Amino acid sequence: MSQSLSKIWVHIIFSTKHRKAFLKDPDIRNKLHHYLFSLCHQQNSPALIVGGVEDHVHLLIHLHKSQSLSSVIEKIKKYSSKWIKNLVPSDENLREFYWQNGYGAFSVSQSNIEKVKFYIENQESHHRKISFEDEMRKIFVLYGVDYDERYVWG
């Protein structure tokens, strides 16, 4: 094949530092989601959807063939952290905003795109029933990810 072609969908999840509820305000959360959406586009890895709740976000992106996943996530987290600190300069809570160091990233088959999109769209109702930690445990089991509780939540 003389041309390189790819279609790699990735479901990315990361939380605020210590899962602090920095994003309680729906307006701020909505603005952040839009900003994350634009950052993905700037990284040539457009998001199909961005969603989440007060302490974490979910992104479903189409990872560009020339981008490394870790580089895309690093830039998205770095730029959005700086951006949100300046969103409401008088908000001392937001000036302390940081993302947690790690992230979860999981491949999504083309046939499951709509299911994952629906899941991300419904994060608020989903988290009325299940905690972030239990959500991640279920995802780890689904994907067969080995993890150590001592290091995942820190």
N, C-alpha and C positions, 0 to 999 in steps of 0.2 A: 504494500500500500504506500503510495507516494505522499499521502496527506495524513497528518495526525488528527484523529477525531476522538472526542470523549464526551461522555454525559455522566458526570459524577455528582449525585445528590448527597448532601450531608446534613444531618440533623445535629445542630450544635446547641449545647446547653452550658451556661455558666452563671454563677451566682455573684451577688454582692459580697464584699468582704464580711466574713462571719455571718453571712446571710441576714445582714441588717436590712430592715424594711425601708430602705431609702426611697423606694418607688411607690409609696402608698398613694400619692396624689395621682389620680387617673390622667390628668392633663399632662403632668410631667412624664409619666410612664408612656403615654401616647407619643409625645414629642421625642422621647428617647427611641422608641421603636421606629419611628420615621427616620431618625438620624442613623440608627444602625442599618436600616434598609439602604440608605444612601451610601453609607460607608462600604457595604458589601458591593454595591455597584461600582464604586470607585476602585475597588480591589479586583475588578473584572470577574467577580464571583457573585452575580446577582442573587438576591434573596427572593424567594417566592412568597415567604411570609416571615414576619417577626412578631413574637408575642411573649407573654409572660405575666408575672405578678410582681408583688412589691419587693421580692428578694432574688429573683432570677429571671433570665430570659431564654427563649428558644428561638433559633433561627433555622430555616430550611433554605440552604443555599445550593446553587449550581456552581461547584468548584471549577474554576477555569483550569484548563490543562497545563498552563504554565505557572500556576500558583501552588505553593505548598500550603497545606491546611494550617500548620502552626503559624506561618507568617501572616496569613489572612486574619486568623483569630487574634494574634498579637496586636496587629494594627487596629483592628476593630475595637478591642478593649482599651488600648492606649488612647486613641483619639476620642472615643466616647467618654472615657473617664475625665479627660481634660475638658471636653465640651460641657458635660453636665455640671461641672463645678462652676461654670460661668453662666449657666442658664438663668439662675435667679441669684444674682450676686449677694443679695441680702439674706439668703437662706444658709445659715451656718451649718445645718445638717448636710446639705448638698456639697458644701465645701470640703467635707470629710469623706466624700464618696470615693470608693475604690471597688474594683472587681476583685474577686478571689483569684488566686494565682492560677489554678487549674481550670479544666473544662472537660466536658464530655463531647465526643464527636462520633456519630454513628452513621454508617452508610444506609441509604434508603433506595430500594429498588424503584424503578419507574412505576411499577404496578401498585406501589404503596404511597405514592406522592399525595394523593387526595386524603388518605387516611391520616398521614402525619400532619398535613395542612389542617384538617379538622381538629386534630388533637391540640395543635398549637393555638388555633382560633378559640378554643374552649378552655384555656388554662384557668381562668377565674373560677368557673364552675367545677372544674376538675380538682382544684386545690381547696375547695370547701370540704372535700371528702378524703383527701390524701395529702400527707406532708411532702415537702421537697425530698427529704431523705428517703421516704418510702417510694416515691416516684422514681428516684434514681436507682434504688435497689431493684425495682421491677425491670427497669431498662437494662441494668447490668445482667440480670438473669436472662432476659429476652435475647441479648446479644452474646451471652456466654463470656462476659468480661469478669476476670478474676480481680478482686479488689480487697483492700485491707481497710476496714472501718477506721483504724487509727489514723489513716492518712487522707482519706477521702474528704472528710468534713472539716478538717482543720483550717 
